[in-house]
Amino acid sequence: MRRIALLSDTHGHLDDRLIDLIGVCDEIWHAGDIGSCAVTDRLMQIRPLRAVCGNIDGADLRLQFPQILRFNCEEVDVLLTHIGGYPGNYNQHLLPLLRGNPPKLFISGHSHILKVIFDPKFQMLHINPGAAGQHGFHVMRTIVRFTIDGDQIKNLEVVELGKRGSSTTETGGTPL
């Protein structure tokens, strides 16, 4: 069983609340727009990190992290990318991969919009954790935590980190 902290679009920002929330997990997954190596360096000090680069990430991050990462966690096939789209509107470059061999869990960032959607066409769960950073148009900063137990994805919760531009943070998570 693995407890996962999923975040995206930090744009170079990590706050203490985020550090506390991901520290209780077994792994951290970052869906791109990291913003600086300082972010990934700090995350790797906390827990093992799997990450992809995003469209704002510079050459230093692009050399460390791929645009697409596919791996197994327990018995779940995971595809992680930054600009992936969502059910019914996937990135055209990913469609051949999805049609040929869809993962069980498809994760993307980029939109800053939190989404958790099951796609019946590809029989996969799509998660976009929203944005954990301060830069962007989103109102509430969010991450997602969940458990992978064998071939099951369960105990998914959305955690609100507080409004963008505010140092005030909310407490707790919202189970889905």
PAKE-437572 format. One record per residue (C-alpha): residue in one letter; x, y, z; residue number from 1. Coordinates in nm, 3 decimals, padded with zeros to 5 digits. Each point is the difference from the previous one (the first is absolute). Layout:
# PAKE-437572
R   aa        c1        c2        c3     i
R    A         X         Y         Z   NUM
...
END
This chain:
# PAKE-437572
R   aa        c1        c2        c3     i
R    M    00.000    00.000    00.000     1
R    R    00.133    00.343   -00.099     2
R    R   -00.133    00.341    00.110     3
R    I    00.051    00.259   -00.276     4
R    A    00.016    00.379    00.015     5
R    L   -00.082    00.139   -00.344     6
R    L    00.071    00.362   -00.086     7
R    S    00.049    00.217   -00.303     8
R    D    00.072    00.355   -00.105     9
R    T    00.207    00.107    00.298    10
R    H    00.171    00.263   -00.218    11
R    G    00.291    00.015    00.243    12
R    H   -00.214    00.025    00.315    13
R    L   -00.014   -00.242    00.295    14
R    D   -00.147    00.104    00.332    15
R    D    00.030   -00.159    00.343    16
R    R   -00.356   -00.133   -00.006    17
R    L    00.072   -00.189   -00.321    18
R    I    00.317   -00.148    00.146    19
R    D   -00.192   -00.129    00.303    20
R    L   -00.276   -00.152   -00.216    21
R    I    00.229   -00.191   -00.232    22
R    G    00.230   -00.119    00.275    23
R    V   -00.257   -00.257    00.113    24
R    C    00.000   -00.165   -00.345    25
R    D    00.232   -00.268   -00.140    26
R    E    00.063    00.170   -00.336    27
R    I   -00.041    00.341   -00.161    28
R    W   -00.110    00.033   -00.361    29
R    H    00.029    00.339   -00.175    30
R    A   -00.190    00.057   -00.327    31
R    G    00.220    00.280   -00.133    32
R    D    00.052    00.375    00.003    33
R    I    00.237   -00.054    00.289    34
R    G    00.157    00.343   -00.036    35
R    S    00.344   -00.057    00.151    36
R    C    00.244   -00.271    00.100    37
R    A   -00.033    00.126    00.357    38
R    V   -00.354   -00.144    00.002    39
R    T    00.105   -00.348   -00.113    40
R    D    00.307    00.005    00.224    41
R    R   -00.222    00.072    00.301    42
R    L   -00.260   -00.259   -00.099    43
R    M    00.267   -00.268   -00.043    44
R    Q    00.118    00.069    00.356    45
R    I   -00.347   -00.088    00.126    46
R    R   -00.103   -00.308   -00.200    47
R    P    00.083   -00.177   -00.328    48
R    L   -00.106    00.220   -00.292    49
R    R   -00.136   -00.084   -00.344    50
R    A   -00.043    00.308   -00.219    51
R    V   -00.039    00.126   -00.354    52
R    C    00.102    00.336   -00.139    53
R    G   -00.258    00.255   -00.103    54
R    N   -00.017    00.277   -00.258    55
R    I    00.146    00.266    00.235    56
R    D    00.291   -00.217    00.115    57
R    G    00.347    00.092   -00.121    58
R    A    00.278   -00.214   -00.140    59
R    D    00.126   -00.095    00.346    60
R    L   -00.331   -00.172    00.086    61
R    R   -00.050   -00.137   -00.353    62
R    L    00.333   -00.179    00.030    63
R    Q   -00.108   -00.164    00.328    64
R    F   -00.363   -00.083   -00.074    65
R    P   -00.173   -00.134   -00.313    66
R    Q   -00.314    00.140   -00.162    67
R    I   -00.177   -00.334    00.040    68
R    L    00.062   -00.256    00.272    69
R    R   -00.159   -00.344    00.000    70
R    F    00.050   -00.237    00.290    71
R    N   -00.171   -00.253    00.223    72
R    C   -00.084    00.075    00.360    73
R    E   -00.099   -00.324    00.169    74
R    E   -00.222   -00.153   -00.274    75
R    V   -00.122    00.331   -00.148    76
R    D    00.131    00.115   -00.339    77
R    V    00.054    00.378    00.027    78
R    L    00.055    00.259   -00.273    79
R    L    00.118    00.341    00.126    80
R    T    00.038    00.307   -00.221    81
R    H   -00.053    00.374    00.022    82
R    I   -00.216    00.096   -00.298    83
R    G   -00.230   -00.299   -00.031    84
R    G   -00.350    00.135   -00.030    85
R    Y   -00.294   -00.187    00.147    86
R    P   -00.267   -00.250   -00.108    87
R    G   -00.147    00.103   -00.332    88
R    N    00.276    00.256   -00.059    89
R    Y    00.339   -00.171    00.032    90
R    N    00.321    00.143   -00.140    91
R    Q    00.016   -00.119   -00.362    92
R    H    00.360   -00.121    00.045    93
R    L   -00.114   -00.243    00.274    94
R    L   -00.300   -00.149   -00.179    95
R    P    00.195   -00.275   -00.182    96
R    L    00.150   -00.109    00.332    97
R    L   -00.337    00.007    00.175    98
R    R   -00.174   -00.188   -00.281    99
R    G    00.273   -00.262   -00.027   100
R    N    00.064   -00.067    00.368   101
R    P   -00.197    00.213    00.245   102
R    P    00.133    00.017    00.356   103
R    K   -00.221   -00.062    00.302   104
R    L    00.091    00.344    00.138   105
R    F    00.060    00.304   -00.223   106
R    I    00.137    00.311    00.172   107
R    S    00.055    00.345   -00.145   108
R    G    00.034    00.356    00.121   109
R    H    00.021    00.327   -00.198   110
R    S   -00.360    00.124    00.022   111
R    H    00.017    00.096    00.370   112
R    I   -00.349   -00.154    00.017   113
R    L   -00.055   -00.284    00.244   114
R    K   -00.167   -00.297   -00.172   115
R    V   -00.059   -00.361    00.094   116
R    I   -00.187   -00.178   -00.279   117
R    F   -00.041   -00.366   -00.094   118
R    D    00.024   -00.040   -00.377   119
R    P   -00.220   -00.294   -00.103   120
R    K    00.132    00.008   -00.358   121
R    F    00.354   -00.088    00.112   122
R    Q   -00.097   -00.159    00.333   123
R    M    00.240    00.227    00.189   124
R    L   -00.012    00.251    00.279   125
R    H    00.115    00.352   -00.091   126
R    I    00.131    00.230    00.274   127
R    N    00.113    00.360   -00.029   128
R    P    00.095    00.120    00.349   129
R    G   -00.051    00.368   -00.082   130
R    A    00.280    00.241    00.090   131
R    A    00.202    00.006    00.322   132
R    G    00.188    00.320   -00.079   133
R    Q   -00.078    00.369    00.019   134
R    H    00.028    00.082   -00.374   135
R    G   -00.303   -00.033   -00.228   136
R    F   -00.369    00.074   -00.019   137
R    H   -00.121   -00.264    00.247   138
R    V   -00.166    00.120    00.318   139
R    M    00.070   -00.291    00.237   140
R    R    00.334   -00.182    00.010   141
R    T   -00.050   -00.378    00.014   142
R    I    00.174   -00.336    00.009   143
R    V   -00.140   -00.352   -00.007   144
R    R    00.095   -00.289    00.227   145
R    F   -00.101   -00.362   -00.058   146
R    T    00.099   -00.357    00.067   147
R    I    00.097   -00.270   -00.246   148
R    D   -00.059   -00.343    00.147   149
R    G    00.076   -00.277   -00.247   150
R    D   -00.212    00.084   -00.304   151
R    Q   -00.232    00.236    00.189   152
R    I    00.009    00.380    00.013   153
R    K   -00.180    00.106    00.316   154
R    N   -00.028    00.248    00.287   155
R    L    00.030    00.294   -00.237   156
R    E   -00.016    00.339    00.167   157
R    V    00.029    00.355   -00.124   158
R    V    00.196    00.227    00.231   159
R    E   -00.046    00.375   -00.021   160
R    L    00.319    00.193    00.075   161
R    G   -00.165    00.340    00.017   162
R    K   -00.085    00.269   -00.250   163
R    R    00.257    00.107   -00.254   164
R    G    00.180    00.310    00.117   165
R    S   -00.097   -00.053    00.363   166
R    S    00.206   -00.134    00.284   167
R    T   -00.316   -00.134    00.164   168
R    T   -00.046   -00.374   -00.038   169
R    E   -00.292   -00.234    00.054   170
R    T    00.020   -00.311    00.212   171
R    G   -00.075   -00.361   -00.090   172
R    G   -00.092   -00.169   -00.320   173
R    T   -00.322   -00.078   -00.181   174
R    P   -00.052   -00.372   -00.076   175
R    L   -00.145   -00.085   -00.339   176
END
